Amino acid sequence: MRGRLWRLAVFLFVVGFVLNLAGVVGHVLVSSLARRWFATPLPGALTTEWYAYAWREFQLDQVLGVTLTVAGTVTAAALVLGFPAAYLLARHDFRGKGPLLLLFFLPLLVPQMTYGIPLATTLYRYRIGGTVAGVIAANLVPMLPLAIFVLLPFVEQISVSLEWAARVHGATRLGVVRRVIVPLALPGLLTAGLLVLVNTVANFELTFLLSGAGSQTLVVALYYAVFAAGMRPIYSVDAMAVIYMAVVLAVLVLALRLVRPTQMVFRLDRRD
């Protein structure tokens, strides 16, 4: 009886969660298409003009360009810097490695506002804040450790014997990296890159603190569209929210198609 009640409770919770999520998303979607919607269950007429209005009013072409620039640059920089760091951490044991890993892990544990405000103050002092470069630098603070921790188990599972065998057969150090390590770590690179990409697109706190008039990403522009001074049709804001959800959903679908969730499972440390 307890087992049945537990399964029923879990089933009802899942159904309630799905219905609540579908209701919220469906309401925003229908509102973005409504010509007018007041006291009726559904709007009397539908239109797509709010999407064109939001595109012009909120300059979404520029906002999307900044979003893709920031997300692409942060992802590339996190992989370029994170892969060598993950390789060194995986291959070498040294005194202070534990505290160093904890230091890398702190930006992922501590709320971003706690270190985001002093970080923003420092970057504004050096006139980097309010620019795209400042937004990229701020997002790298949590995204680089994320890339390192995702890449670490993938590098650890590459046997050192393969590297030694390649060196014995005449491969240079660069050749070992290019022909052995990178191909075997490719699933990890894809996993880390897509996770960093998704998190950068959705990152609000650090981007909000460092962005200026011409360096807002889509999530920050959506916030300003809702809370900034001035009167805006709620339908246009909903249209902008739908565009944001569509961008994030496209990135998530890409992530799930290229990376299996089981690839993100950390393997146990095994000494050969």
N, C-alpha and C positions, 0 to 999 in steps of 0.2 A: 504493500500500500504506500509506504514512504517513497519507494522508487517511482511509482506512478505519479504521485503528487509532485515529486521533484521534476520529473520529465514534463509534466503539465505546466509547472511554473516556468521552466526554462522555455518551453514552447510559447507560452503566452508573453513572456518577456521579449522574445525574438520577434513575434508578430507585432507586438506593440511598438517596438523600436522601429521596425520596417514601416509600419503605417505612419508613425510620427515623422520619420524622415521623408517618406513619400508625400505626406501632407505639406510639410514645410517647403520642399523643393517644388511640388506641384503648385502651391499658392504663388510662389515667386514667378514661376514660369507663366502661369495664366495671367498674373498681374502685368507681366512685361508685354503681353499681347493684347491687353484690354484697352479699348478706346476710352471707356469709362466704366468704373466698377464701384458701386456704393452699397446698396442694401439688398442686392440679389445674390443668390447662391453662385451664379456664374455671370460674367459680363455679357451685356446685350450684344456687343459687337467686338470683333477682333481686328487687330491691325499690327503691322510690323514697323510702323513709323517711329516708335520709341527707340528702336535699335539704331536707326539713322540719326535720330535726335541725340542719343547718348554718344554715338561715335563723333558727332560734330561738337557737342557741348563739352564733353570731357576729354576731347583730343585723344581718343583711344589709339589712333595710329601711332602717335608719339609714345604713349604709355606702353603699348605692347612692344614697341621697339626697344624701349628702355628695359622692360621686363625680360625680353629675350637676351639682350646684351648682358645684363647683370647675371641672369641664370647661367648662360653659356660660359661667361668668363669665370664665374665662381666655380663652376663644375670643372672646367679645364684646369684652373689653377689648383684646385683641391686634389685632382688626380696627379698632376705633375709634381706637386710638392708632397702629397700624401703617400704615393707609391714608394719612393725611396725611403721615406721615414718608416713605413710599415716593413719594408725589407730589412732595414737595419735593426729594428726592434725584434723582428722574428728570428734573425740569424745570430744576434749577439746578446749575451747575458753580461751585465755589468752592474756595478754597485750604483744604486740609485735608480734602477730601472722601474721599480714599483712606484716610487714617488713621481717619476716622470710620466708614467702612464696615468696616474691619478691627476696630475696637472693637465694632461691632455683631455681627460674626461670631465674636468670641472665645467667647461663651457656648455656641456651637454646636460649637466645636472643642475647647475645654478640657473635660476630664472634670468632671462636675458636683460630685463630691466636693471638688475642689480649691477651688472658691469657695462650695460649699454650706455647709461648716462655718463659715467666718467670717460668711456671710450668716445662718445660723441663730443664731449667737451674738449678732449685732446685733439680730435680730428678737426674740429672747428677752429681750434687755436692755430693749427698749421694750415688753415684755409683749404682743407680737403672735404670738410663737411658740406653738405648741400650739393655735392657733385656725384656723378655716376661712379667715379673712382672711390669716393668715400663710402658709397653704398656697397660697392664690391669689397672693399677692405673690411667693412664691418661684418658682412655676411661670411667672410672667410674665417672669422674667429670661431664660430661653432661648426662650420661646414668642413674645415680641414681636419679637426679631430674626428668628426663623423666618418670621413673618408678613410682615415687611418685605422679606426677600429673595425670598419667593414672589411678592409683589405687585409688586415693582420692574419685572420685565420686562413684566408686563401693562400697567402704566401707561406704560412707555416706548413701547409699540407704538401708543398712542393719539396720533394726529397733533395737533400744536398748532394746525394750521389749522382743525380742527373747533371748537376753543375760540374762536379768533379769529372765525370765521364766526358762532358763536352770540352773541358779544358785539356784533358789528356789527349783528345783527338785533335787538338790544335786550335780550338776556338778561342778568340780573344775575349776579354772581359765584356766588352760591348756586344760581341757576338753571342755570348751566353745569355745576356739580358734580352737581346732582340729575338733570339731563336728558341730559347728555352723558357726563361722566366715569364716574359710577357705573354706568350701564347698560353701557357698553363694558368696564368693568373687572369686571363681575359674574362672569365665569368665574374670574378671579383671586381675587376675594373668596371664592367657593365653595371653590376649591382651598386657599387659605390657611386658611380656617375649618375645613375638614375635616381638614387635616394637623395643625393645632394641637389640634383635638379629640382625634384619635387619639393623638397624642403625650402629651397631658395625662392621658388615661385610663391610659396605660401608663407614665407617669413614676414611677419608684420613689425614686431617691436623694433629691431635694429634698423630696418629699412625706414620705418616711420621717423626714428630719431635722426637719421643721417640724410634723408632725401630732401631735395629742394624743389623749386618750381619745375625744373626740367629733368629731374632725376627720380620721379615717383614711379614705382612699380604698380601693377594693376591692383594689388590688394590695398595699397596705401591710397591710390586714387579713389577706390571704392569707399574707403573710410571717409575721405574728404567730401565725396559726393553726398554722403548721408549726413555728416555732422558740420560741414562748413557753413558759413553764413550765406544767406540768400535762399530764395524760393526755387525749388526744382520739382518738377512733376515726379511723384513717387513711382510712376510707371517707368520713367527713364532710368531711375536708380535700380529698379528691379531688372530692367534690360541689361544694365551694366553688370549686375550680380550674376545674371545668366551667362553672360560672356565670360566672366571670371570662372564660374563653375565649369563651363565648357573647356576652357584652357586647362584647368587643373585636371579635369576628367581625361582629356586627351593625353596629358603627360602620364597619368596613372595607367591608362590602357596601354600605352607604349611600354611602360615599365613592366606590366604584367605579361606582355607578349614576349619581351626580350629576356626577362629574368624570372626564374622560378622562385617562389617563396622559400622552397627547401634549400636553395643555394645560400640563404642568409643564416642557416643554422650553424652555430659555432661548433667546430669539432673539438674533441678532447685532445689535450696535449699528449702526444705519443712520442717517445724517444726511441729511435731506431738503434 
